[in-house]
């Protein structure tokens, strides 16, 4: 039986970063000084973005992560609390600075990102174990590869033992062992991340499907691919289905994938059908690209529903 989003409790185990964003025409060459513009500071990090997205979509949300014992960490935790997120399980690490991301946004709406994980690397399996009560009380757990793999494994394993829905957002790109991938009910990479997971070159839907099927061969049950401007794709042993992207005027795609994953998790935890959940996630991801900055761009449930209501029913 379907549930309302506010009846759903989602836990996110992941990263929390301070985003430094500029607009530029292109990347600088080695040794070149390149002038950029519109410097902005935003709260970000793939895990924290997903937590904020889930909260704005109506779910009760808890975040497990690690930030520095610094003013940046204060800023990041305050941003989570301002969105109604439970930060009980956010670790304050006294030896590392808070994580930071350096983001350049190009005129075509694409971007490039470099990340210093810093305090995110201090998250340990012991920290995950301390958060056992909140994981066992939740409906779903999402996690990312922007924290140590041993923490990812601990979170997925604990949630699986508790019978919770588990989603691994397979970013940023890295090699993740099959033993960890198999602990997630759903693995959701973009094309670049899929290449790193499988060693395959991905260019277009056919190669994306073939690479996703390699994940199935490793023991993954369900793959939900994020294909950017080409939408998304569901790949299981039973079926493959493509979902078209929704056309919007893109400004900054930084948190689009995080919004997608959060929306997918909230909808599935609310007992939505997989295909309906993916369509909903496509809307959340598309709307996120229309504003600058990671967390400021994440849409509310009302914004997603209003946009979805204007779409043709046949989609």
Secondary structure, DSSP 8 states (H G I E B T S, - for coil): ----GGG-EEEEE---EEEEEEE-SS---TT-----EEEEEEEE-HHHHHHHHHHHTT-EEEEEEEEESSHHHHHHHHHHHHTT-EEEEEEEESSS--EEEEEEE-TTS-EEEEEE-GGGGG--HHHHHHTHHHHHHSSEEEEESSS-HHHHHHHHHHHHHTT-EEEEE--S-----HHHHTT-SEEE-BHHHHHHHH-----SHHHHHHHHHHHHHTT-SEEEEE-GGG-EEEE-SS-EEEE-------S--TTHHHHHHHHHHHHHHTT--HHHHHHHHHHHHHHHTTSSSSGGG---HHHHHHHHHTS-TT-
